[in-house]
Amino acid sequence: MRELLFGLGTAAMLFSGPGLADPVDEGRQLFRDYCVTCHGMEGRGDGPMTQVLTIAPPDLARLSVDNDGVFPVSRVVARIDGRMPILGHGGPMPVFGDLFDGEAGALDSETGAPILTSRAMVAVVAYLQSLQD
């Protein structure tokens, strides 16, 4: 739980200031725009495309539970940005390449090491952290 609060606090600092969206809200919108068809509205892996996928999408609300209670920030970022290919996607997720090339952002990994990424990625990770069981 402490890791979740720390991660959300870090994301909130990156998004603080006038006119900037809350990272969880921004991440929720990005998730709805790009991820719901496979992962479902609540990230449970029950989206409408699951019927045609050869590998079922994971339950994204269980990422922390399935990782000894620690949200796997590094693995999540690497899977989304294509550095860790996902078999069900046939490799990197090129559809989302431009989305994650935008304004710079940073996250703290589960070990405390910084991960330089995009603001959009910070938002999606903040949203996924908010979904955890």
Sequence and secondary structure as in RCSB ss.txt:
>XXXX:A:sequence
MRELLFGLGTAAMLFSGPGLADPVDEGRQLFRDYCVTCHGMEGRGDGPMTQVLTIAPPDLARLSVDNDGVFPVSR
VVARIDGRMPILGHGGPMPVFGDLFDGEAGALDSETGAPILTSRAMVAVVAYLQSLQD
>XXXX:A:secstr
 HHHHHHHHHHHHHH STT   HHHHHHHHHHHHTHHHH TTSSS  GGGGT SS    GGGTTGGGTT   HHH
HHHHHHTSS BGGGTBS GGGTTGGGSSEEEEE TTS EEEEEHHHHHHHHHHHHT  
